[in-house]
Amino acid sequence: MILVGDRDLWLGTGPDRAAGPSLSLTMSPCPVKKSVTRMMKMTIFNAVAKDYDQWYATQMGSFVDAVETACAFELFTPERGQSILDVGCGTGNFSVKLAERGAFVTGIDVSEEMLEIARGKSGDLPITFKHMDLYQLEFQDNTFDAVFSMAAFEFVKEPERALSELFRVLKPGGKLLIGTIHLDSPWGRLYTSEPFQKDTVFKHAALKTLEEMAAYYPDCLVRTRECLFTPPEAAENLLKTDSETHYQAINRGGFICLLWEKPLEKPLG
C-alpha cells in the first residue's frame, strides 16, 4: 500500500463479489474489453510509479508497512529455497522481503514503470521481475511453492477468475496468501470516502470485508488475520506496537491477510 504526498493516495488491492466457487477457470471476457481494461490499469499505475515509495518514507507509512509485513509472515513465513510468485509486486518492496528470507522470487505487475523501479532495488537478490497480466499468467501448472499478493487485490475486478489462475500455478500443498485493505475499518472508510473516490486511483478499487474475502474457496482457506487497528488519523507519536493492542479493542483491522492451501490430491474444479 502507499500514500503519495500528504496521505493523499494509498494504493492497495481487493476483490468484487464473494462466493465459494470451484477452482476451474471461467470464460475470458471480450478480448477488446480486456485489452482496454489492461491499458487503463497500465496508465493508472504508470502515472503514480515515481511517487509510489514516498509513502514508505513517512512515519505512518513505515509503521503501516511493518504492521502489514508482520501480519503476513505470522500467517506464512517462506522457507529458504522456495519458489514464490509475488503478484502485483509494484515497485518490488515485498519481493525484496521475500528474497531476503531466502526465497527465489518472481514478481509480476501490469505497470512497466513500477517494474523498472523494482529492478533497481533487487541487486544480487534472486528476483526476476516480469510484465504480465494476472488473468493470463505465463507459467505452467504447479510451478510455485507459494503465491503472495500484498496490497494489489483491491484493484482486481474479477477475483474469482484471478484466484483460479493463482491456484493453477501453485503446486499441490502450496500456500496462497492475499493481503488487502479491509473495507469494514477506519482505513476502508477513508479509501471509500468521496475525496478518495473522486481524486485518487481508489475510484478504480473494489474493497471487501474479511467475511467476503473468506467466502472465496472456503474449503481451501487455512487461516485469516486482521491488523492495522491503528486508525489513519492517529497522531504520529502514538505509532508504536502497543498502539495496535490499544486500538484492537475499538476498531476492526484496516488490513487483512488470508491464507489458502492448494489440496494435495483432491481435484480442483
Rosetta blueprint (number, residue, H / E / L):
1 M L
2 I L
3 L L
4 V L
5 G L
6 D L
7 R L
8 D L
9 L L
10 W L
11 L L
12 G L
13 T L
14 G L
15 P L
16 D L
17 R L
18 A L
19 A L
20 G L
21 P L
22 S L
23 L L
24 S L
25 L L
26 T L
27 M L
28 S L
29 P L
30 C L
31 P H
32 V H
33 K H
34 K H
35 S H
36 V H
37 T H
38 R H
39 M H
40 M H
41 K H
42 M H
43 T H
44 I H
45 F H
46 N H
47 A H
48 V H
49 A H
50 K H
51 D H
52 Y L
53 D L
54 Q H
55 W H
56 Y H
57 A H
58 T L
59 Q H
60 M H
61 G H
62 S H
63 F H
64 V H
65 D H
66 A H
67 V H
68 E H
69 T H
70 A H
71 C H
72 A H
73 F H
74 E H
75 L H
76 F L
77 T L
78 P L
79 E L
80 R L
81 G L
82 Q L
83 S E
84 I E
85 L E
86 D E
87 V E
88 G L
89 C L
90 G L
91 T L
92 G L
93 N H
94 F H
95 S H
96 V H
97 K H
98 L H
99 A H
100 E H
101 R L
102 G L
103 A L
104 F E
105 V E
106 T E
107 G E
108 I E
109 D E
110 V L
111 S L
112 E H
113 E H
114 M H
115 L H
116 E H
117 I H
118 A H
119 R H
120 G H
121 K H
122 S H
123 G L
124 D L
125 L L
126 P L
127 I E
128 T E
129 F E
130 K E
131 H E
132 M L
133 D L
134 L H
135 Y H
136 Q H
137 L L
138 E L
139 F L
140 Q L
141 D L
142 N L
143 T L
144 F E
145 D E
146 A E
147 V E
148 F E
149 S E
150 M E
151 A L
152 A L
153 F H
154 E H
155 F H
156 V L
157 K L
158 E L
159 P H
160 E H
161 R H
162 A H
163 L H
164 S H
165 E H
166 L H
167 F H
168 R H
169 V H
170 L E
171 K E
172 P E
173 G E
174 G E
175 K E
176 L E
177 L E
178 I E
179 G E
180 T E
181 I E
182 H E
183 L L
184 D L
185 S L
186 P H
187 W H
188 G H
189 R H
190 L H
191 Y H
192 T L
193 S L
194 E H
195 P H
196 F H
197 Q H
198 K H
199 D H
200 T L
201 V H
202 F H
203 K H
204 H H
205 A L
206 A L
207 L L
208 K E
209 T L
210 L H
211 E H
212 E H
213 M H
214 A H
215 A L
216 Y L
217 Y L
218 P H
219 D H
220 C H
221 L E
222 V E
223 R E
224 T E
225 R E
226 E E
227 C E
228 L L
229 F L
230 T L
231 P L
232 P L
233 E L
234 A L
235 A L
236 E H
237 N H
238 L H
239 L L
240 K L
241 T H
242 D H
243 S H
244 E H
245 T H
246 H H
247 Y H
248 Q H
249 A L
250 I L
251 N L
252 R L
253 G L
254 G L
255 F E
256 I E
257 C E
258 L E
259 L E
260 W E
261 E E
262 K L
263 P L
264 L L
265 E L
266 K L
267 P L
268 L L
269 G L
